Amino acid sequence: MSKTKKLSRRKFIEQSAVLGAATVVVPSLLQASANPVAPAKKVRVSIIGCGSVSTQYLPHISKSPHVELVSTCDIIPERAQKAAEQYGIKHWYPHIDQLLAGEPFDLLLNLTDMQEHGRLNKLALNAGRNVWSEKPMANTYAEGKALLDLAKSKGLRIWGAPAVVNSPQFAFMAEQIKAGKLGGVAAAHAHYGHLGPTWSAFFYEKGGGSLPDLGVYNLATLTGLLGPAKYITAMTSIVTPQRKTDNKGDIAVEAEDNAIVLMDHGKGIISSVQCGFNYFDPYGHEGKGQEKPTISIWGSGGNMNLIGYDWAPFGVDMATMENENTVRHVPDPGQYVWQMGATVIAEYMAGATGEPRIQAEHALHVLEVIEAARKAAKTGKRVKLVSTFRYPVI
């Protein structure tokens, strides 16, 4: 598409400030492996999907010294143009075919509706582009596995949100479990919910639902801390069968808006995740000010509670047999924001960091958990999983 008018430096800075500053911080990472882009080069990034999620990603990734934002794309062209103008991006396109044929780039940020992720990710990989995908990376486990195989066959990489394993709170909890501070871990519970988004119908349509939108965070955190799930049982329901949305008006809800998932991690460890679009939360959709635990882990020698949400953590409370008084650890230092995953990946591709904690195999495993939960809820039977990922994560 045409090159858009550049903003003045002053106006660009003012508009960037309005969207909010997010310090680019990369957590301690594992030893680097072969990078898909040569070191000392800026990674050229393109964004597809310039709706509400992009307004969270762009302020963060635009501040990385290792990233060059080269283009935007949206099926509503005005949104692509607006984002491009706001961030001084030279190219914008109304269709992915034009994006892939246009200005060259190294990494695609797929921030579109979740039902479109698999299709668009496949197009990008076939065009020789690496991919960071918002959750989930595909609509089914089979589609996600095919994407990962396709990427490997082409010497490319695909990664998928969420990036919860990057938080310092996750790292602390993982280290305590690994060091045996909780004794033998027995059980865990996590929950996340609100009253449901109103701005788009896709959350409630086939391929949407509270599991891939909300439960995905807790599923990623608990499998990351306790290990890949071996078996799944679950119950799901639709509490509110009719919804009013901004883009389609009144709709019939097709996907679950309420779910409880039980995971068997092996070695006697059981965890549960509760999520839904019918939960009143006084802290709102953004979770600001949440000072209560949303994830709890119990062992024979201690317990830990994540304060805040795993995508917006404020600390970890821990008590053990050695110290029965609950102590707050890792109070929020502002080092983690949920939208930092793409920045971490881009900086890895630039050779600025080592191999990230975020694994495509982990995202794929969580996708299988979600699919298995729906199957278990439908059949009333326990479902065995086949996928796994590198564990421990840290």
C-alpha positions in Angstrom: 0.0 0.0 0.0 1.1 3.6 -0.3 3.6 5.2 2.0 1.9 7.3 4.6 2.7 10.7 5.8 5.3 10.8 8.5 4.6 12.4 11.9 6.8 15.1 13.3 9.2 13.9 15.9 7.5 16.0 18.6 4.0 14.7 17.7 5.3 11.1 17.5 6.8 11.4 21.0 3.7 13.0 22.4 1.4 10.3 20.9 3.7 7.5 22.1 3.6 8.9 25.6 -0.2 8.9 25.6 -0.2 5.2 24.9 2.0 4.6 27.9 5.6 3.7 28.4 6.7 0.1 28.9 10.4 -0.5 29.7 11.9 -3.1 27.4 13.3 -5.6 29.9 14.4 -9.1 28.9 14.5 -11.6 31.8 17.4 -13.9 32.4 17.4 -16.4 29.6 19.0 -19.7 28.7 22.1 -20.2 26.7 21.7 -19.0 23.1 21.4 -21.4 20.2 21.6 -20.6 16.5 19.8 -17.3 15.8 17.6 -17.0 12.7 18.9 -13.5 12.0 22.6 -12.5 12.1 23.7 -10.7 15.3 24.0 -6.9 15.3 21.2 -6.5 12.8 17.9 -5.0 13.6 15.0 -7.3 13.2 12.4 -6.1 10.8 8.9 -6.5 12.3 5.5 -6.3 10.7 2.2 -6.2 12.5 -1.1 -7.7 11.3 -4.2 -6.9 13.3 -4.2 -3.2 14.4 -7.1 -3.4 16.9 -7.1 -3.1 20.7 -4.3 -5.7 21.3 -1.9 -3.8 19.0 -2.3 -0.7 21.2 -0.6 -2.7 23.9 2.1 -4.3 21.8 3.2 -1.3 19.8 4.3 1.0 22.7 6.5 -1.8 24.0 8.2 -3.2 21.0 8.6 0.2 19.4 11.1 1.1 22.2 13.4 -1.8 21.5 16.7 -0.7 20.0 16.9 -4.0 18.2 13.6 -3.7 16.3 12.6 -1.9 13.1 8.9 -1.6 12.5 8.4 -1.8 8.8 4.7 -2.3 8.1 1.2 -2.7 9.5 -1.8 -4.6 8.1 -5.5 -4.7 8.9 -8.7 -5.7 7.0 -10.0 -2.3 8.2 -7.4 -0.2 6.3 -7.9 2.9 8.4 -6.7 1.1 11.5 -3.5 0.0 9.7 -2.9 3.5 8.5 -3.5 5.0 11.9 -1.1 2.7 13.6 1.5 3.3 10.9 1.2 7.1 11.2 1.3 7.0 15.0 4.6 5.0 15.1 6.3 6.4 12.1 6.0 3.2 10.1 6.4 3.7 6.4 4.2 1.0 4.9 0.6 -0.2 5.6 -1.5 -2.7 3.8 -5.2 -3.8 3.8 -4.5 -7.5 3.1 -2.0 -10.1 4.1 -1.2 -11.0 0.5 0.0 -7.4 -0.1 1.8 -7.4 3.2 3.8 -10.5 2.3 4.5 -9.2 -1.1 5.5 -5.8 0.1 8.3 -4.4 2.2 10.5 -7.3 3.4 10.4 -8.2 7.1 11.8 -10.9 9.4 9.1 -11.4 12.0 5.3 -11.2 11.8 3.3 -10.2 14.9 -0.1 -11.8 14.4 -2.6 -9.9 16.6 -5.7 -10.7 14.7 -8.9 -12.5 15.9 -8.0 -15.9 17.4 -10.0 -17.8 14.7 -7.7 -16.4 12.1 -4.4 -17.2 13.7 -3.7 -20.6 12.2 -4.6 -19.6 8.6 -2.5 -16.4 8.7 0.4 -18.0 10.5 0.6 -20.7 7.8 0.6 -18.0 5.0 3.4 -16.2 6.8 5.5 -19.3 7.2 5.0 -20.4 3.6 6.2 -16.9 2.6 9.5 -17.4 4.6 8.6 -15.3 7.7 9.1 -16.1 11.3 6.0 -15.7 13.5 5.0 -14.4 16.9 1.3 -15.3 17.3 -1.1 -14.1 20.0 -2.9 -17.0 21.7 -3.8 -19.5 20.5 -1.4 -20.1 17.6 -4.0 -22.3 15.9 -7.6 -23.4 16.2 -6.8 -27.1 16.9 -3.8 -29.1 18.1 -3.5 -30.8 14.7 -3.3 -27.4 13.0 -0.8 -26.1 15.5 1.4 -29.2 15.2 1.3 -28.8 11.4 2.5 -25.1 11.8 5.4 -26.1 14.0 6.4 -28.9 11.6 6.1 -26.4 8.7 8.3 -23.9 10.4 11.0 -26.5 11.2 10.9 -27.8 7.6 11.6 -24.3 6.3 14.3 -23.4 8.9 11.9 -20.8 10.5 10.5 -20.3 14.0 7.0 -19.8 15.3 6.2 -18.8 18.9 2.9 -18.3 20.7 1.6 -16.2 23.5 1.2 -16.1 26.5 4.6 -15.1 27.8 3.9 -15.8 31.5 7.1 -17.8 31.9 9.1 -14.6 31.5 7.9 -13.0 34.7 10.3 -12.8 37.7 7.5 -14.2 39.8 7.3 -17.3 37.6 11.0 -17.7 37.8 10.9 -17.4 41.6 8.2 -20.0 41.9 9.9 -22.4 39.5 13.2 -22.1 41.5 11.4 -22.8 44.8 9.8 -25.9 43.5 13.0 -27.1 41.9 14.9 -26.6 45.1 12.3 -28.6 47.1 11.2 -25.7 49.3 7.6 -26.9 49.2 8.5 -30.5 49.8 6.5 -32.9 47.7 4.2 -30.8 45.5 0.6 -32.2 45.7 -1.9 -29.7 44.2 -2.4 -26.3 42.7 -5.3 -24.1 41.7 -5.6 -21.1 39.4 -8.5 -18.8 38.4 -9.0 -15.9 36.1 -12.3 -14.3 34.8 -14.3 -11.2 34.2 -17.6 -10.3 32.7 -16.5 -10.8 29.1 -15.3 -8.4 26.4 -18.0 -6.4 24.5 -15.9 -5.0 21.6 -16.0 -8.1 19.4 -18.1 -11.1 18.8 -15.2 -13.5 18.1 -14.7 -14.2 21.8 -18.1 -16.0 21.8 -18.1 -17.6 18.4 -16.9 -21.0 17.4 -13.1 -21.1 17.9 -13.4 -18.5 20.7 -14.3 -19.1 24.3 -13.0 -18.5 27.8 -10.4 -21.3 27.6 -8.3 -19.9 24.7 -8.8 -16.3 25.9 -8.5 -16.5 29.7 -7.7 -20.1 30.8 -4.7 -20.2 28.5 -2.7 -18.0 30.9 -3.2 -20.2 33.9 -2.7 -23.4 31.9 0.6 -22.1 30.6 1.7 -21.1 34.1 0.8 -24.3 35.9 2.2 -26.6 33.2 5.3 -24.5 33.2 5.7 -24.8 37.0 4.5 -28.4 37.5 5.3 -30.0 34.2 3.4 -31.1 31.1 -0.1 -32.5 31.8 -0.6 -36.2 31.2 -4.4 -36.5 31.5 -7.2 -34.0 31.4 -10.7 -34.0 32.9 -13.0 -30.9 32.6 -16.5 -29.4 32.7 -17.6 -26.5 30.6 -20.8 -24.5 30.2 -22.5 -21.5 28.6 -23.9 -19.4 31.4 -24.9 -16.4 29.3 -26.4 -17.7 25.9 -27.0 -14.3 24.4 -24.5 -11.4 24.3 -24.5 -7.9 23.0 -21.3 -7.0 21.1 -20.1 -3.7 19.6 -19.4 -5.1 16.1 -22.3 -7.5 15.6 -24.9 -6.5 18.1 -26.9 -9.3 19.7 -25.3 -12.8 19.1 -25.8 -16.3 20.3 -22.9 -17.6 22.3 -21.3 -20.7 20.7 -18.2 -21.3 22.7 -17.8 -22.0 26.5 -18.0 -19.0 28.8 -17.3 -21.0 31.9 -14.8 -23.8 32.5 -13.0 -25.9 35.1 -10.1 -28.0 34.0 -8.3 -30.7 36.0 -4.8 -31.6 35.0 -2.8 -34.7 36.1 0.9 -33.8 35.8 2.1 -37.2 36.9 4.0 -38.1 40.2 0.7 -37.5 42.0 0.5 -33.8 41.2 -3.0 -32.5 40.3 -4.0 -29.0 39.4 -7.1 -27.1 38.4 -7.9 -24.0 36.4 -11.1 -22.1 36.5 -12.0 -19.4 34.0 -15.0 -17.7 32.6 -16.8 -14.6 31.2 -19.3 -14.4 34.0 -17.1 -13.5 36.9 -17.5 -10.1 38.6 -14.0 -8.7 39.2 -13.8 -5.4 41.1 -10.4 -4.9 39.6 -11.7 -4.8 36.1 -10.5 -6.3 32.8 -7.0 -4.9 33.3 -6.7 -6.3 36.8 -5.1 -3.2 38.2 -4.9 -3.2 42.0 -5.4 -6.9 42.4 -3.7 -7.8 45.6 -5.3 -11.2 46.2 -3.8 -14.6 45.1 -5.0 -16.1 41.9 -2.6 -19.1 41.8 -1.9 -21.3 44.8 0.5 -24.3 45.0 0.6 -26.6 48.0 3.2 -29.1 49.0 4.1 -31.3 52.0 6.6 -28.7 53.2 5.1 -25.3 52.2 2.8 -23.3 50.0 3.0 -20.4 47.5 0.5 -17.9 46.3 0.9 -15.7 43.3 -0.4 -12.3 44.1 -2.2 -10.6 41.2 -2.7 -12.3 37.9 0.0 -14.4 36.2 -0.1 -11.9 33.3 0.1 -8.9 35.7 1.9 -10.3 38.9 2.6 -8.3 42.0 4.5 -10.8 44.1 4.6 -14.3 45.6 3.6 -15.1 49.2 5.3 -18.2 50.6 5.2 -20.1 53.9 7.2 -23.2 54.7 7.8 -25.5 57.6 11.1 -23.7 58.1 9.4 -20.3 58.2 5.7 -20.6 58.9 5.2 -16.8 58.7 4.1 -15.9 55.2 6.7 -13.7 53.5 6.2 -11.6 50.3 8.8 -12.3 47.7 9.5 -10.6 44.3 7.3 -7.6 44.9 6.4 -6.2 41.4 9.5 -4.5 40.1 7.7 -3.5 36.9 9.9 -5.8 34.9 7.1 -7.8 33.3 4.2 -6.9 31.1 2.1 -9.5 29.2 2.8 -7.9 25.8 6.6 -8.2 26.1 6.7 -11.7 24.5 7.1 -10.4 21.0 9.9 -8.0 22.1 11.8 -10.9 23.8 11.6 -12.9 20.6 12.6 -10.1 18.3 15.6 -9.3 20.5 16.6 -13.0 20.5 16.4 -13.0 16.7 18.6 -9.9 16.7 21.3 -11.8 18.6 20.9 -9.6 21.7 19.7 -12.4 24.0 19.9 -16.1 24.4 17.3 -18.7 23.6 14.0 -17.5 25.2 12.1 -19.4 27.8 9.0 -19.1 25.6 8.7 -22.4 23.6 6.4 -23.1 20.6 6.1 -26.6 22.0 4.8 -25.2 25.3 2.1 -23.1 23.5 1.2 -26.2 21.4 0.9 -28.3 24.6 -1.5 -25.7 26.1 -3.5 -25.8 22.9 -3.8 -29.6 23.3 -4.9 -29.1 26.9 -7.7 -26.8 25.8 -8.8 -29.2 23.0 -8.7 -32.1 25.5 -10.7 -30.2 28.1 -13.5 -29.6 25.6 -13.4 -33.3 24.6 -13.5 -34.4 28.2 -16.4 -32.1 29.0 -18.3 -33.5 26.1 -17.7 -37.1 26.7 -17.3 -37.2 30.5 -14.1 -39.2 30.1 -10.5 -38.5 31.0 -8.4 -37.6 28.0 -4.7 -38.6 27.6 -2.3 -36.1 26.1 0.5 -36.8 23.6 2.4 -33.5 23.5 5.2 -32.3 25.8 7.8 -29.5 26.0 11.2 -28.8 27.5 10.8 -29.0 31.3 11.8 -27.6 33.7 11.5 -24.3 31.9 14.1 -22.7 34.2 
